[in-house]
Amino acid sequence: MDFKNKLLLLGRTLNLKILFTLFFSLLFISEAFAVKSYKGYSKLPEPMATSKGESIYKESDCSMCHGELGDGEGFLAAGLQPKPRDFTDFMQMNTVPDMAIINAIRDGLPGTSMPAHPDFNDEQLEELILYLRSLLAETYLTLNVCLSKSHIVDTGDSGLDLDDFRIIVDNPELIDVERDGKLLNISTKLKLETIKTLMKKRVTRTHIKLVEKDNMVSIISVRVHRCLR
């Protein structure tokens, strides 16, 4: 291939990349006008209201096996093999992805007493997952953030010393977390690959965990919306 043809090929490649970037940018910006703004500051601890997920958990009789506290000690648990999952066990739950829990709820688990719940819609499953994750921690906080906006979590009233805790981010390729004294600065990574990932869903959920040894002290559920503010 001569030099002229190489230049033409390079030009076509660059144009495709530019068009691709513009396409996703336009989609992204169009979403920005459809989604409201969210606050940029929260405090730990915040009172946890009775959630939709907790209502689903109780009304669907999950507590009969998994217990009122989610510790696997429901009044039917003694006669079951294998034992119901303990949602308060950090070592057990930290390795279980949300999708595995969703599949277990929707489809049941063959060889166990876990029944299928095919009637749950996506929103109910999401709320139930949020509630089950909250059982692991002493405090729980849900954040709604736009892709372009950072969020500050103030732990000053919680009695936590952030220097004593490990911070575990479920999806470090999507968000950054930085300590600043008693504050946690949370921001999304504005990269093309991140934008492409976030564009696949209206809301992308991830978690930030504050862990002391093997004790989950706090979970921050971050819901990243496709919006610019």
C-alpha positions, 0 to 999 in steps of 0.5 A: 500500500502506497503512502497516499492510500495509507493516509486515506485509510487513516482518515477513514478510521479517524472519521469513524472514531469521531462519528462514533464519539459524536453519536454517543455524545448526542445520545448522552446529551439527549438523556440529560434533558430528560432526567432531573437533578440530584443533590450532591451532598449526603450525611452518614448515618441517615435514618433508614425508612421502611423500603419497598424491598423490605415490604416485598421481603416480608409480604413474600414470606422470605422471613419464614426461612431467612429470618426477620433479620435476614440471618437465615434463622427463620422458624422453618430453617431448622428443618431445611437442608441446605440451610437458607442463606444468611444475608448478614454474613459478610464473608458469604455475601461479599462474593455473591454478585447481584445477578446471582441473587436475582436469578435465585429469586426469579428462578429458584434454586434446584436442590434447595427449598428456595422457590421461584418468583417469576412474578417479580418485575425488574423494579421489585427485584432491584428494590429487594436486592437493595434491601438484602444488601442493607442487611449487611451493614450498620448504616446504609445510604442510597445516592442518586447521581448524574454521570457528570456530577460528583457527590460528597458523603459526610461521615462526621456524625457517624463516629467513623474514622475513615482511616480505619476502614477499607473502602471497597468499590464494586465497579472501580472502572465506573466510579472513583472514591477519595477520602478527604478527612471525614468526607468521601468524594464520589465521582464517575469516570468520564471516559468513552468506555464508561459512557458506553457502559452507562448508556446501556441502562437508564440507571446503573447501580453499584456499591461502595462498602466501608469494611473494618476487618470482616465487618461491613460497617456501611454500604453506600448504594450509588445509582448513576443516572444518564444525565448531565448536571 
